[in-house]
C-alpha cells in the first residue's frame, strides 16, 4: 500500500488564506536571497519529504501524518471561519478553544521548533501519563522504565508529536485570559507568512500561553496575544512594517505573500531594519 511522502508542516488549508485571486502566492527563498520568478499554489511549498514517516517492522509507515490529518479535520473549521471574515473576527468561547488547539498543534509541527519539541520529550517533568501503553496479551500497564525508553525513541516521538500540542494546551490556563487575545486588520490581503510564523516577544519563553506574540492568520488578519486586555484593532503603519520585516528575519527558508510587489518591498526593508529593533517596536505598541 502506497503511503504519503509530501508532508506539509504548515497545513495547506491555512496557506490558502495567503493566496491571491488565482489561488497562488509568491515565494521569497531566504537561503538564496531570491524571490522566485513566478507564483505557486500552496501544495508546492512549506513541506518536507517523509518528515512524518517512521519505520515499523521494517516497513515505512505514515501514521504520524495521518494523525496530523485527523487534527486538521477539526482545525480547518475555525481557520476557514477566520478566513471568511471581512472584518475583525468575533469568536465564541468554543471557537477560541479551537483556535488555541490549532496554534498549539502548529507550534509543535514546525521544523524550526524541532529542538523545542525534543526538549519537551527529554524533560522528565513532562508526564506521559496521558498515554496508556499496555501489554496486548496480559493487559498490564507498561513499567516506568519502558515508558522512559519510549520517550527517547525517534519513531515514538514522531507518533507522539501530533498529540503533544493538545496536551500542552490542556495543562495551561489559556482560556482564562481570552480577553488578551485579539485580531488586527489590514485593508489589503498582503500579510506575509513564513515557515516560522509565530513572532514572540520574549525569546527565552517559546510558549504562547506564557508569552506575548503576533501571528498572521490570513492575508488580512493578524492574531495578537498580549498580557493585557486588547482594545485596539487598528495598529500603526510602523507596526505593520516592523511585523512584516520580523516575519522575514525569523524565517528559516520560505516567506510567502499574495503580492510580489509587497514581498519585494518587505525583503528590501529587512536589509535595513535590525531584527531586535523591529521586535521592540512591535511589542512596545501592543503594550501601550
C-alpha angles and dihedrals in degrees: 000000000000117000131201122264105174101084118182115211088193108047117243092231088061094045089055088073091066099052131105128239089285092057093250140105138204120249132219111200102208095190090058094033089228138125108221116244098240139031123260139205117246092255091072102060144037095047138104125212112252091350091146098034120118134180118243122177089348093305130109111248130187098195093127089057090049090051091053086052091055091055090047091059088068098033096055091064095065092038092052090048091056092044090056095053115103092190135028109321114242107207129199118225090260091050089051090054090048090050091051091050089053093049094046092050092045091049093059092041097062119103091220087063097049090110091051091052090048091053090053091052093047093048106097090198088068101084128221091200090115087066116074117203117182138174103259091218104039098025091225118148117252113262119248093253091058091048090053090049089051090050091064098040110110094217092048090049090055090049091049096045098080089059103040095081092058091046092053089049092052090053092052132079092227098136091058092069099045090134088065091063122081147137138250122207133213126200096236131040099248107112111143122236125196137185086260100047103162110092107200127197097210112038090193089071112047093183119107091204089062100031144059114249147165124214132173110238098178137353087276106030132068120190114222130193120181133159094258138058108286115230104155121081098165111066130187126274086246091059090049092051097044095046091052092048089050089054089059095042095055097041116115096206118325134055121174135196136171090230123059091198093055091045090052091050093050094047089053091048091051089063090057106040122065117233096236092047088055093047092050092049093049098050097037088061092047092051093053 
